[in-house]
Amino acid sequence: MSFTSKRFITYFFRGLLFVVPLALTIYVIVLIINFLDGILPIPVPGLGILIMLMFITFVGYLAGLFITKPLFDVFERWVFKIPLINILYTSIKDLMSAFVGDKKKFNIPVIVKLSEGMSRLGFITQDNLLVLEEEELVAIYFPHSYNFSGNLYLVPYKNVRVLNNVKSADIMKFIVSGGVSHINKLS
C-alpha cells in the first residue's frame, strides 16, 4: 500500500468512529420521537409529544395536591388487588422510581468480589434483607453490557466495596458500554 492509501484508510476509520455513533444516536432519538408522537394521532408534528408532556406534568401536579392525593392512593390500592395487573404495575412503578422517584436505587456503585481474581461492578439496591432472614446479604444489581437488562445477586456484604470516588452515572455507562467508556474520578 502506498502512503496515501494508508492515510486514506486511517481517515476513513477515524470518520467512521465519529459518524456511526452520532448517526445511530440521532436515528434512535428520531425513532423514539416518531413513536411517541404517533401515540396521539395529531397531524401537527411534535404536538402529540407536547400534549403528552403537559398531561403527564398535570397528573404529577394533581398527584401531589393535598386534595387529590387520596384519590390516587385509592386508585393504586384498587390496582394492587387485581391479579397479574398488580405484578406488572408494581414492577414498572418500582423500576421507574428507581430512576426518577424519591427512592433512587442506582446511586451506590460497588465492586463485588465474585472469586479470587474476579470482580464485577454493580449497584446496591437493598442493603437490608432481614425480611429474607439474611443478615449478611445485600442485593446487588449487575447491568449487562450493550443491553438494557441485568441480573440481581444476593451477595455477602463482606465481598462488596462501595465506590465513593466515582459517579453512579459513569459506572452505569462503563458497564453498559462493555468497559469501553471512561470513568472520571470525583473531585
QUIJO-V638769 format. One line per field, one symbol per residue. ss: DSSP state (~ for helix, > for strand, _ for the rest). psi: psi as a letter, one per 40 degrees, with the letter a starting at -180 (. if undefined). burial: # if it has 9 or more other C-alpha atoms within 8 Angstrom, else .. A space follows every 50 residues. Layout:
ss: ???
psi: ???
burial: ???
This chain:
ss: __~~~~~~~~~~~~~~~~~~~~~~~~~~~~~~~~~~~~~_______~~~~ ~~~~~~~~~~~~~~____~~~~~~~~~~~~____~~~~~~~~~~~~~~~~ ________>>>>>>>__>>>>>>>>>__>~~~_>__>>>>>>>______> >>>>>>~~~>>>___>_~~~~~~~~~________>__
psi: iidddddddddddddddddddddddddddddddddddedhghehhddddd dddddddddddddeiddeddddddddddddehidddddddddddddddde adghdfegiihhhdihehiiiahhdhehfddefgdeiihhhhiiifigaa ihihihdeehhhgeeiidddddddddefediihhii.
burial: .....#..........................#..###........###. ...........##....##..#......##....##..##.....####. ...###.######.....#######...#.......#########..... ....##..##..#..###.##########........
